[in-house]
Each structure stands twice: as C-alpha cells, then as structure tokens.
C-alpha cells in the first residue's frame, strides 16, 4: 500500500510540476490572459507533444518522392508489383531448385546498372555470382553498349563472398556505419542489395543443439530491414523451399525455407515456379505476401532464356 501511495504521489508531483512550469511560461508571455489558459495550454501541449495529423494523399506523395521503383525487366511482372521493386522494402523471392531465382536477380541487377546513379551490392553465399552473365544481360538490353561502358557499369557493382551468418552480420554492420557517415562514395549511391542465398546462411544455425539460431536470424532480418528503410534501399533475398503439409501454406506444395519464424520477416514475398511441364523456360510469379497489394489473386508469366526475362505474350 505504501508503495502504491508513493507512486501516486510521484505522478501527482510530476503533473503539478508540469502545470506550474506551463503556467509560469504563460505568465511571462506578453499576451497573457487568465481566461485563455486552458486553450493556450492545450495548444502548446499539442504542438510540443502531440502527433501531427497528415493526409493520406500527402503521405502517398511523400512515399513516391522518397522511393525509387526498380524494374524487374518484364512488363507483366512490373505490372503485378505495381511498377517493380520499391526501395525501402525487403523482398524475398523463393521457389524450388533451378527455377531461375538467381537469373531473376541478375536481370534486376542489369536493369539497375543501366540506370543512372544507382549502385548494387551482392552478397554471394553459394558461388552463383557471375559478372559475365550480368554483362551479357546488360548487352542484350542495350546492344550499343561498348567495352568501355561495360567497365563503367561494373564500377557500380560490388560482390562480397559470405559463407556464414556471422560474416554477413559483420559486413552489414560495417555497411550501416558507412551509410551513416556518408563519406563512402559507393554506398551513398547504393540502392539495391541482394543476398543469394539466405537459406545457406541461416539453415546451419537452426535446429539440433543450436540455441542462438533464431536470435541470429531475427537480428539479420531486423538489420536488413533497417538498411532498407533508413537508407531507401531495395533488399532482395533469395530463399529456398521445403515441402508443405496439406493445407498448411495456402494449400501450396511448397513453403519458404527457414521455418515459421521467418515468415513475418520480409515486407514482400514472391513465389517463383515452373509454369509448365512441357516448356521448362516458362515461369510463373505469384505474390504470397505484400503490405500494399492483394496476395494470391494475380500472377505473371514470363520466360527465362539466354536473353534474360521476357514477357509471355500468349
């Protein structure tokens, strides 16, 4: 009881002190009027401590001005994603083995490199990075690209080999410091980050006698989303699949790897799969998670060939 009284008295003292200070400030004002104390006090409190209202149109305009939209290279996929991949978001693409997730990422990288003043950082954990393939895609998109221009393009691309989650976390922390300082010229123009594959980095620390696996996974998720949101960067993570039980995951045959605790990590989740058993170059992309667009209702079909991603015109 004494403790409760003590806490109550402290709260009253805080209220009295705040009111006294506010009254003193108002008394020292040249336009002081006792009749206007309640209204003036309310106005001052709201202006100092209240939440400022903003209209939805203003918020949307601010988002458009702040965000950049990165094209995926196909009109149908861009239309599905309301223009493409948005900076400030963490996007996950998952699908069965050899369905073209890395080729999808390379295609987006080529688009970013061909745009102006946007750099790309790739974290490669599976040895799939191929500068030759990215150069081919860029050349297909811009046939007039000269060897000198190609070298200039690749000055905007950096690849880091990472083989465990500790190496990735360390490098991301260093990247965060560089972005905060604003000194490094490469990071000041960084707009696209790829982690391929995140499955190989997190899977070894989950299950068995590993006691810190989920904590490290959560830390990585938070760090990637912080980098995306605070620095206006699009982060694309490539994930694998595991077999889903009947009725477990949207009645789908596959679900994202890394378990249920990973499901809430990305802002956007895209599922890539083979669209036909007869034509193995045809793919289908479906939205499984999105904070702005409907899920599971629409999908986009496209081909993956030597030329990169191409729209399905059928």
C-alpha atoms as one frame of an Amber mdcrd trajectory, in Angstrom:
protein
   0.000   0.000   0.000   2.794   2.411   0.913   4.457   1.713  -2.416   1.218
   2.460  -4.257   0.806   5.731  -2.419   4.384   6.656  -3.183   3.897   6.029
  -6.900   0.637   8.019  -6.898   2.277  10.935  -5.125   5.120  10.912  -7.649
   2.630  11.062 -10.508   0.841  13.994  -8.858   4.145  15.797  -8.320   5.003
  15.373 -11.997   1.600  16.739 -13.010   1.909  19.718 -10.627   5.453  20.484
 -11.777   4.431  20.365 -15.436   1.379  22.542 -14.823   3.394  25.053 -12.753
   6.058  25.352 -15.438   3.432  25.806 -18.123   1.620  28.447 -16.028   4.916
  30.276 -15.384   5.752  30.282 -19.107   2.327  31.645 -19.912   2.584  34.277
 -17.154   5.829  35.583 -18.609   4.177  35.932 -22.001   3.230  39.499 -23.009
  -0.159  38.329 -24.249  -1.088  36.585 -21.019  -4.809  36.283 -20.284  -6.147
  34.098 -17.457  -9.296  33.279 -19.388  -7.242  31.761 -22.218  -5.081  29.490
 -20.057  -6.871  26.199 -20.824  -6.946  26.763 -24.584  -3.392  28.071 -24.734
  -2.106  25.267 -22.566  -3.809  22.696 -24.736  -2.413  24.237 -27.905   1.097
  24.301 -26.507   0.927  20.722 -25.292  -0.396  19.509 -28.630   2.240  21.411
 -30.594   5.065  20.091 -28.417   3.988  16.530 -27.661   1.010  15.659 -29.850
   1.012  13.603 -33.041   0.676  15.762 -36.118  -2.029  14.633 -38.499  -1.163
  14.138 -42.158  -3.478  13.433 -45.053  -3.188  10.165 -46.932  -2.556  11.984
 -50.221   0.390  13.846 -48.696   1.808  10.616 -47.257   1.479   8.829 -50.610
   3.148  11.739 -52.432   5.973  11.710 -49.900   6.404   7.965 -50.413   6.581
   8.355 -54.186   9.081  11.192 -53.931  11.232   9.285 -51.453  11.078   5.829
 -53.053  12.588   4.608 -56.274  10.962   1.847 -58.299  13.328  -0.706 -59.828
  12.090  -2.506 -62.927  12.355  -6.295 -62.990  12.826  -6.287 -66.753   9.402
  -7.621 -67.729   6.260  -5.557 -68.160   3.969  -8.241 -66.733   5.978  -8.655
 -63.538   6.292  -4.887 -63.109   2.532  -4.575 -63.555   1.983  -7.312 -60.967
   4.234  -5.486 -58.479   2.724  -2.035 -59.100   5.743  -0.837 -61.063   8.531
  -3.085 -59.812  10.635  -3.451 -56.667  10.336  -0.486 -54.294  13.284   0.875
 -52.368  12.783   0.907 -48.611  11.480  -2.671 -48.652  12.872  -6.132 -48.059
  11.693  -8.516 -50.784  12.005 -12.288 -50.664  11.852 -14.481 -53.746  11.585
 -18.208 -53.088  10.966 -21.265 -55.197  12.106 -24.815 -55.950  15.694 -25.517
 -57.080  16.731 -24.392 -60.572  13.542 -22.389 -61.158  15.507 -19.225 -62.006
  15.648 -17.191 -58.805  19.271 -16.162 -59.337  18.616 -15.348 -63.001  15.726
 -13.165 -61.870  18.102 -11.339 -59.510  20.746 -10.939 -62.244  18.143  -9.466
 -64.560  17.209  -6.833 -61.972  20.911  -6.096 -61.379  21.406  -5.442 -65.096
  18.455  -3.029 -65.074  19.845  -1.152 -62.085  23.333  -0.885 -63.609  21.909
   0.530 -66.826  20.045   3.195 -64.870  21.766   6.336 -63.670  23.364   6.895
 -60.280  22.351   3.602 -58.643  24.846   1.100 -57.221  24.375  -2.592 -56.427
  25.828  -4.744 -53.657  25.621  -8.540 -53.911  26.232 -10.940 -51.023  27.025
 -14.312 -52.582  26.876 -17.336 -50.281  26.568 -20.102 -52.883  29.142 -19.159
 -55.530  26.446 -18.308 -58.089  27.584 -14.766 -58.846  28.578 -14.329 -62.498
  29.815 -10.982 -63.790  29.911 -12.496 -67.280  26.200 -13.335 -67.163  25.259
  -9.867 -65.878  27.330  -8.302 -68.663  25.501 -10.485 -71.218  22.112  -9.365
 -69.896  23.177  -5.719 -69.945  24.412  -6.112 -73.533  21.123  -7.733 -74.607
  19.195  -4.850 -73.061  21.489  -2.256 -74.624  23.082  -3.606 -77.832  25.081
  -0.392 -78.281  26.957  -0.974 -75.017  30.711  -0.653 -75.642  33.503  -2.375
 -73.626  34.351   0.972 -72.039  30.747   1.493 -70.992  30.635  -2.050 -69.611
  33.603  -1.289 -67.369  31.850   1.858 -66.178  28.734  -0.194 -65.392  30.663
  -2.666 -63.274  32.205   0.150 -61.263  28.691   0.466 -59.784  28.617  -3.205
 -58.740  30.287  -4.849 -55.771  30.185  -8.523 -54.755  31.071  -9.874 -51.315
  31.547 -13.595 -50.681  29.935 -14.655 -47.397  29.861 -18.221 -46.150  28.239
 -17.917 -42.721  25.785 -15.614 -40.977  28.473 -14.107 -38.730  30.439 -12.869
 -41.742  27.272 -11.345 -43.223  26.242  -9.661 -39.964  29.715  -8.172 -39.558
  29.727  -6.778 -43.072  26.188  -5.394 -42.735  27.150  -3.578 -39.528  30.134
  -2.058 -41.329  27.880  -1.100 -44.217  25.471   0.584 -41.801  28.308   2.710
 -40.412  29.450   3.718 -43.909  25.905   4.714 -44.852  25.560   6.756 -41.664
  28.835   8.601 -42.227  28.011   9.450 -45.849  31.723   9.519 -46.706  31.989
   6.415 -48.888  31.086   7.298 -52.500  29.886   3.805 -53.407  27.445   3.450
 -50.510  25.977   6.942 -50.959  24.523   5.731 -54.286  23.654   2.224 -53.106
  20.027   1.407 -53.980  19.937  -2.376 -54.377  21.226  -5.197 -52.165  20.984
  -8.922 -52.948  21.570 -11.826 -50.561  21.837 -15.055 -52.555  21.187 -17.398
 -50.904  19.963 -16.613 -47.412  18.983 -20.255 -46.925  22.600 -21.428 -46.859
  23.478 -18.842 -44.224  20.647 -19.465 -41.752  19.862 -23.172 -42.121  23.112
 -24.380 -40.445  22.337 -22.452 -37.249  18.767 -23.756 -36.838  17.759 -26.989
 -35.133  19.810 -29.516 -33.229  21.816 -28.160 -30.328  21.895 -24.629 -31.759
  20.422 -22.349 -29.099  21.031 -18.944 -30.692  19.889 -19.669 -34.237  16.518
 -17.926 -34.109  18.029 -14.933 -32.339  20.666 -14.533 -35.051  18.019 -14.946
 -37.739  15.889 -12.237 -36.115  18.906  -9.952 -35.838  19.708 -10.423 -39.529
  16.102  -9.735 -40.505  15.961  -6.527 -38.440  19.307  -5.320 -39.788  18.311
  -5.875 -43.423  15.011  -4.055 -42.933  16.736  -1.177 -41.130  19.183  -0.782
 -44.008  16.287  -0.847 -46.482  14.036   1.638 -44.683  16.556   4.099 -43.261
  18.637   4.366 -46.437  15.955   3.938 -49.114  17.428   0.677 -50.458  15.665
  -2.292 -52.041  16.859  -5.532 -50.422  16.228  -8.778 -52.328  16.838 -12.064
 -50.508  16.797 -15.412 -52.313  15.324 -18.302 -50.331  14.715 -21.965 -50.989
  11.674 -24.113 -50.303  10.589 -27.050 -48.203   7.618 -29.303 -48.748   4.441
 -28.042 -47.094   1.875 -30.272 -45.445  -1.616 -30.465 -46.885  -3.486 -27.225
 -46.155  -0.517 -25.779 -44.269   0.650 -22.917 -46.521  -2.086 -21.541 -48.809
  -2.665 -25.157 -49.892   0.613 -24.864 -51.770   3.001 -27.721 -52.365   5.968
 -25.641 -51.247   6.586 -23.116 -48.494   9.584 -20.868 -47.757  12.525 -22.471
 -46.006  13.805 -21.321 -42.585  10.625 -22.087 -40.614   7.586 -20.230 -39.327
   9.620 -17.559 -37.511  10.960 -16.352 -40.847   7.513 -15.943 -42.432   6.994
 -12.456 -40.983  10.484 -11.196 -41.902  10.158  -9.725 -45.424   7.801  -6.942
 -46.469   7.136  -8.688 -49.788   7.266 -12.406 -50.601   7.273 -13.671 -54.200
   6.923 -17.313 -55.212   8.545 -18.434 -58.461   7.723 -21.779 -60.017   7.731
 -23.635 -63.301   4.553 -22.694 -65.160   4.535 -25.711 -67.470   5.970 -29.214
 -67.536   6.185 -29.036 -71.341   8.048 -25.729 -71.629  10.751 -25.529 -68.949
  11.627 -21.925 -69.851   8.197 -20.651 -68.778   7.899 -19.377 -65.197   5.104
 -18.027 -63.024   5.466 -15.451 -60.270   2.845 -15.086 -57.524   2.616 -12.641
 -54.621   2.403 -14.534 -51.323   2.882 -11.539 -49.035   2.583  -7.806 -49.619
   1.717  -4.807 -47.451   0.215  -2.812 -50.344  -1.138  -5.290 -52.890  -3.559
  -8.250 -52.794  -1.997 -11.695 -52.493  -2.603 -14.931 -54.396  -5.134 -13.266
 -56.728  -2.865 -12.428 -59.653   0.308 -13.857 -61.151   2.648 -13.054 -64.007
   4.111 -15.479 -66.545   7.444 -14.927 -68.264  10.246 -16.799 -69.981  13.821
 -17.192 -68.790  16.241 -17.601 -71.666  19.715 -16.555 -72.741  18.267 -13.090
 -73.345  17.074 -12.851 -69.748  13.476 -12.388 -68.609  10.940 -11.982 -71.397
   7.186 -11.498 -71.234   4.810 -14.297 -72.058   2.797 -12.876 -74.955   0.382
 -15.807 -75.174
